[in-house]
Amino acid sequence: MKNSVKSIAVFIALVSIVAVMSGCGNDAEPETPADTSSSETVDTLVIAITDTIGVEMGDSSYVFGMLMEVAHGADGSIIALDMNRSSLSVYSPDGEFIGYIGSPGPGPGEFLIPVDFAVMADGGVAVSDAVARNISFFDAEGTFQECITGFFPTPPMSIEGCPGGGYIGQSMSMVMAGETMDASLQLCKYTDNTEADVTYFSKPMEMDFSGGGQAELQRGPEFDFAVGPDGSVFVAELSDTLFAVSGYSPDGEEFLTLYEERERTPLTQEEIDAGSLAMSIMIVNGEASAGMDRVENVYPWRNVIASIGVDSMERIWVEMACTDTPVFRVYDYSSTLLFVAVPDVDFTAVTRPSFMIDAGGILACDRDPMDYPKIYNFQLLED
């Protein structure tokens, strides 16, 4: 689960080419959405906050700048990527600080603008650096091992490890076709180089040449993805009019489809006033730089889906973005709706955090918090 309701838009410019991948909003009544696969009534369970990690002031090991991603390590630890610190912070399952992985800088094992990380099958981690345009690999003890470079235009900006080795990455493909450029957003499996081994999902991105020499990629299409404990890959399209989820075997065969057309839901005025963040990445003659700005002119409609994740019991968690407070629809691999889950905290459309559900459990963080950055640890309350 790599995206969120309050995602950060990314603008990538290559000389005169500007690529835009915008995030979207969220809304609706905090009711259980209608199921796409069955009209059968299911139970509504609660996910309860058991702990938080992070303080506004005090021990620097617990003070975050900008939390981009959190996930469980292979040993049950909690790993957080702080883009401002340019490192990963590692905590015990109980929230005790263990240490850092990586540090700021241009050298081996260092990061310029780290945007995501993946927990690998061997217990190590891989980190995607947008400005260095590489992916760095560390072993289970946090020691730097190697770095893969040569991605174009950037490395996969969202990555997740595979149980059998390698990682799944969401990347942008740009290919010149005569005097035009074909661009698409792809989800692929990679192992030890920049070439994809398996392509699971691909969507074309619209091009606009009305700006003369500047080609602009329009908003969307976008998607979130998750990898199950068995290596299955799940994709949720982030659309304001579709509930669309697909499941693929590790070798790329589609075995699950959930699909339903929905009416658009507008952002609330509070969401519009809050705006969103945008990270700009400029690549000129192979050199990259980045900056962060607040965008006031936000897209006015909410997505139907916010994110997708898979837990240790191979249950697919689909977070709805069209609700004011988080609502999860939880399915099995056969597309049966098992139950609906809601948090025990009354998050609003503006304060709801980004959820990350993996084999280790349920975590959340807010990339653009109203107070200060923190990690939420949740537990599903089952009968």
Order of alpha helices (4+ residues) and beta strands (2+ residues): beta-beta-beta-beta-beta-beta-beta-beta-beta-beta-beta-beta-beta-beta-beta-beta-beta-beta-beta-beta-beta-beta-beta-beta-alpha-beta-beta-beta-beta-beta-beta-beta-beta-beta-beta
